[in-house]
Amino acid sequence: MPFDTDADWPAPLKTIFEVSRATLGTLEHRYYGPYDKLLNYCFNGFDYFVAPQAPPRNDTTETVDFVVYLVVMDKRRQPVFLIEVKDDSHLEAPSKRVAADLQMRARFDDLLYKCPLPILHGLSVMGTTMRVYSGDAKAMTLDPPRVPTSPDHVLDRNHLEGAWNVDILSARGFAKMKEIVSYIKTTSPDLNVTHQCMHLFLVEGWLIPTDALTQDASCGNRAEHGE
């Protein structure tokens, strides 16, 4: 079931999410497995493997809120996509929504200037409800723009309500994910040499294309000769 040609998420993948959502275990981890499967489906093949993200630094407040943070890298270790996943419960509290938004903006602060593509896409996902972020690597701007809060007032309970408004498992979510993955594959300079030269592995939350030496040598030779 190749992601590039499928028209919807596979039913077994949806079942994995449904079962995980119903799990009453540790909320911080119940979506890790499903998103591991989703990423392996989107970047399918035997050239991918997934490893856990390293724990957040002790000098941050992310230890409580942190769930999953993954970055797709190209073969030069440059970021081309990121996704941060939190539990469904974050949707209900304005402070959690603000925190998730600020964390995404901090990710872009760290990654956008390293992005080799014109646009760096990112998803903030709460359960399966997502918000799409797009960073312009040339203008160094981020969409959607930040919604300001007043330092003199308690946070409005409706602040950022509805900002996460697309279920990633819906047809609309599938189409958006397909659009993003297609953009990455068709725009990346490395992938334009030959898609078969890309091999990905995920280490400490970073999905990184690495080289299979014999194939890379072959690809390099073909590129040098204009093939």
Buried (B, 14 or more C-beta within 10 A) or exposed (E): EEBEEEEEBBEEBBEBBEEBBEEEEEBBBBBBBBBBBBBBBBBBEEBBEBEEBEEBEEEEEBEEBBBBBBBBBBBEEBBBBBBBBBBBEBBEEBEBBBBBBEBBBEBBEEBBEBBBBEBBBBBBBBBBBBBBBBBBBEEEEBEEEEEEBEEEEEBEEEBBEEBBEBBBBBEEBBEBBBEBBEBBBEBBEBBEBBEEBBBBBBBEBBBBBBBBEEBBEBBEEEEEEEE
